[in-house]
Amino acid sequence: METNFKLLQCPFCGKTESVQVRSMSQMIGDEFDDGLYESYAVVCNANESAGFVGCGAKGGYADSKLEAISKWNMRKEL
């Protein structure tokens, strides 16, 4: 299977600049990080205070950043 490492635009709002890979501890806070397992997801970041104006859509969690990107990019286009 060929993996495309470039993130596709958000399928809901069409933004590209706010789409990024985030770890679970980045999304929910380090206080919930047990240090044993980290997972990743691609999100259309909606944190306006940080300069992102995405819609908040999120792909599925994965064991690695590359797997999260692959899940985001393999979605079925409408």
KESE-30559 format. One record per atom (N, C-alpha, C): residue in three letters; chain; x, y negated, z. Coordinates in steps of 0.02 Angstrom, whole numbers, plus 50000, padded with zeros to 5 digits. Each point is the difference from the previous one (the first is absolute). Last residue first. Example, Ala and Ser with C-alpha at 12.3 -4.5 7.8 and 13.67 -1.06 7.14 Angstrom:
PT  aa ch    px    py    pz
PT SER  A 50642 50112 50354
PT SER  A 50042 49941 50003
PT SER  A 49961 49945 50037
PT ALA  A 50015 50286 49996
PT ALA  A 49955 49941 50000
PT ALA  A 50045 49940 50000
//
This chain:
PT  aa ch    px    py    pz
PT LEU  A 49151 49384 49946
PT LEU  A 49929 49996 49984
PT LEU  A 49990 49972 49930
PT GLU  A 50216 50145 50107
PT GLU  A 49976 49934 49979
PT GLU  A 49926 50004 49982
PT LYS  A 50146 50156 50174
PT LYS  A 49961 50001 49938
PT LYS  A 49975 49930 49986
PT ARG  A 50232 50058 50136
PT ARG  A 49928 49993 50007
PT ARG  A 49965 50001 49932
PT MET  A 50243 50010 50064
PT MET  A 49966 50055 49966
PT MET  A 49924 49995 50005
PT ASN  A 50163 49846 50107
PT ASN  A 50003 49994 49927
PT ASN  A 49960 50054 49963
PT TRP  A 50018 50000 50240
PT TRP  A 49969 49937 49979
PT TRP  A 49996 49997 49924
PT LYS  A 50117 50182 50095
PT LYS  A 49927 50005 50013
PT LYS  A 49963 49938 49976
PT SER  A 50236 49998 49988
PT SER  A 49972 50047 49952
PT SER  A 49925 50008 50009
PT ILE  A 50118 49871 50157
PT ILE  A 49997 49966 49935
PT ILE  A 49968 50044 49948
PT ALA  A 50042 50097 50207
PT ALA  A 49946 49951 50006
PT ALA  A 49991 49962 49935
PT GLU  A 50181 50147 50016
PT GLU  A 49938 50038 49995
PT GLU  A 49940 49953 50006
PT LEU  A 50214 49908 50032
PT LEU  A 49992 50021 49930
PT LEU  A 49935 50038 49989
PT LYS  A 50064 49936 50220
PT LYS  A 49980 49942 49961
PT LYS  A 49986 50020 49927
PT SER  A 49966 50190 50183
PT SER  A 50054 49958 49977
PT SER  A 49973 49941 49960
PT ASP  A 49856 50162 50104
PT ASP  A 50060 50011 50040
PT ASP  A 50058 49955 49981
PT ALA  A 49736 49926 49968
PT ALA  A 50046 50051 49974
PT ALA  A 50061 50004 50045
PT TYR  A 49722 49891 49971
PT TYR  A 50063 50006 50035
PT TYR  A 50041 50057 49972
PT GLY  A 49818 49860 49848
PT GLY  A 50007 50052 50050
PT GLY  A 50068 50001 50033
PT GLY  A 49907 49766 49905
PT GLY  A 50005 50068 49972
PT GLY  A 50007 50050 50057
PT LYS  A 49877 49749 50004
PT LYS  A 50056 50041 50023
PT LYS  A 49997 50068 49966
PT ALA  A 49898 49718 49999
PT ALA  A 49995 50070 49978
PT ALA  A 50062 50038 50021
PT GLY  A 49951 49757 50028
PT GLY  A 50003 50046 50056
PT GLY  A 49993 50074 49981
PT CYS  A 50015 49785 49864
PT CYS  A 49932 50018 50023
PT CYS  A 50000 50048 50059
PT GLY  A 50194 49802 49934
PT GLY  A 49970 50060 49972
PT GLY  A 49933 50016 50033
PT VAL  A 50180 49816 50021
PT VAL  A 49928 49988 49992
PT VAL  A 49967 50060 49966
PT PHE  A 50237 49907 50147
PT PHE  A 49971 50051 49957
PT PHE  A 49925 49990 49997
PT GLY  A 50163 49875 50140
PT GLY  A 50002 49981 49930
PT GLY  A 49972 50050 49951
PT ALA  A 50006 49999 50248
PT ALA  A 50066 50018 49973
PT ALA  A 50005 49983 49926
PT SER  A 49798 49964 50117
PT SER  A 50049 49961 50037
PT SER  A 50071 50015 49977
PT GLU  A 49812 50121 49912
PT GLU  A 50007 49932 49972
PT GLU  A 50052 49959 50037
PT ASN  A 49952 50264 49961
PT ASN  A 50025 49957 50055
PT ASN  A 50014 49930 49973
PT ALA  A 49925 50217 49892
PT ALA  A 49953 49945 50006
PT ALA  A 50019 49953 50057
PT ASN  A 50110 50207 49824
PT ASN  A 50004 49963 50062
PT ASN  A 49954 49939 50000
PT CYS  A 50003 50238 49887
PT CYS  A 49992 49935 49969
PT CYS  A 49992 49952 50059
PT VAL  A 50131 50245 50007
PT VAL  A 49944 49957 50019
PT VAL  A 50000 49937 49957
PT VAL  A 50107 50271 50031
PT VAL  A 50002 49938 49961
PT VAL  A 49938 49961 50019
PT ALA  A 50134 50178 50164
PT ALA  A 49944 49991 49954
PT ALA  A 50012 49936 49961
PT TYR  A 50128 50195 50187
PT TYR  A 49999 49940 49959
PT TYR  A 49937 49999 49957
PT SER  A 50118 50117 50246
PT SER  A 49967 50010 49937
PT SER  A 49992 49932 49966
PT GLU  A 50148 50137 50210
PT GLU  A 49980 49938 49968
PT GLU  A 49967 50017 49935
PT TYR  A 50078 50121 50252
PT TYR  A 49974 50007 49932
PT TYR  A 49980 49932 49974
PT LEU  A 50104 50026 50214
PT LEU  A 50007 50069 49975
PT LEU  A 49981 50007 49927
PT GLY  A 49986 49800 50150
PT GLY  A 50068 50015 49978
PT GLY  A 50010 50069 49971
PT ASP  A 49797 49873 50081
PT ASP  A 50030 50047 50047
PT ASP  A 50071 50020 49980
PT ASP  A 49824 49781 49962
PT ASP  A 50051 50041 49968
PT ASP  A 50033 50045 50051
PT PHE  A 49835 49823 50037
PT PHE  A 49970 50065 49988
PT PHE  A 50050 50049 49968
PT GLU  A 50052 49770 50049
PT GLU  A 49982 50031 50064
PT GLU  A 49969 50069 49992
PT ASP  A 50062 49850 49815
PT ASP  A 50052 50044 50025
PT ASP  A 49982 50034 50066
PT GLY  A 49819 49921 49807
PT GLY  A 50040 49973 50055
PT GLY  A 50049 50051 50028
PT ILE  A 49847 50010 49803
PT ILE  A 49962 50003 50062
PT ILE  A 50038 49976 50060
PT MET  A 50091 49995 49773
PT MET  A 49930 49983 49992
PT MET  A 49963 49998 50066
PT GLN  A 50231 50062 49984
PT GLN  A 49994 49931 49977
PT GLN  A 49926 49979 49998
PT SER  A 50052 50224 50049
PT SER  A 50016 49957 50058
PT SER  A 49998 49926 49980
PT MET  A 49967 50162 49831
PT MET  A 49943 49999 50047
PT MET  A 50015 49955 50059
PT SER  A 50121 49940 49774
PT SER  A 50000 50057 50045
PT SER  A 49940 49994 50046
PT ARG  A 50015 49900 49743
PT ARG  A 50006 49984 50071
PT ARG  A 50002 50065 50040
PT VAL  A 50018 49884 49731
PT VAL  A 50003 50061 50041
PT VAL  A 50011 49979 50072
PT GLN  A 49870 49841 49812
PT GLN  A 50064 50020 50028
PT GLN  A 49995 50065 50039
PT VAL  A 49866 49784 49847
PT VAL  A 50003 50074 50006
PT VAL  A 50069 50020 50024
PT SER  A 49926 49773 49940
PT SER  A 49986 50019 50070
PT SER  A 50002 50075 50012
PT GLU  A 50035 49895 49782
PT GLU  A 50048 49970 50046
PT GLU  A 49988 50020 50072
PT THR  A 49855 50062 49815
PT THR  A 50062 50038 50001
PT THR  A 50048 49975 50053
PT LYS  A 49711 50002 49945
PT LYS  A 50062 49966 50021
PT LYS  A 50059 50047 49994
PT GLY  A 49757 50048 49960
PT GLY  A 50044 49986 49943
PT GLY  A 50066 49965 50018
PT CYS  A 49801 50094 50131
PT CYS  A 50003 49927 49990
PT CYS  A 50046 49980 49943
PT PHE  A 49952 50235 50044
PT PHE  A 49940 49965 50022
PT PHE  A 50002 49926 49986
PT PRO  A 50178 50164 49958
PT PRO  A 49943 50016 49957
PT PRO  A 49937 49961 50019
PT CYS  A 50267 49926 50023
PT CYS  A 49945 50025 50040
PT CYS  A 49939 50013 49955
PT GLN  A 50243 50018 49889
PT GLN  A 49958 49950 50031
PT GLN  A 49944 50032 50040
PT LEU  A 50226 50139 49971
PT LEU  A 49949 49973 49956
PT LEU  A 49959 49948 50038
PT LEU  A 50263 50074 50043
PT LEU  A 49931 50001 50026
PT LEU  A 49952 49969 49950
PT LYS  A 50237 50134 49956
PT LYS  A 49971 49933 49998
PT LYS  A 49927 50006 50024
PT PHE  A 50141 50191 49969
PT PHE  A 50014 49966 50062
PT PHE  A 49974 49929 50002
PT ASN  A 49932 50245 49879
PT ASN  A 50012 49930 49982
PT ASN  A 50009 49962 50065
PT THR  A 50031 50271 49930
PT THR  A 49977 49951 50048
PT THR  A 50019 49930 49977
PT GLU  A 49953 50264 49893
PT GLU  A 50038 49938 49995
PT GLU  A 49970 49949 50049
PT MET  A 50003 50280 50001
PT MET  A 49958 49941 50000
PT MET  A 50044 49938 50000
//
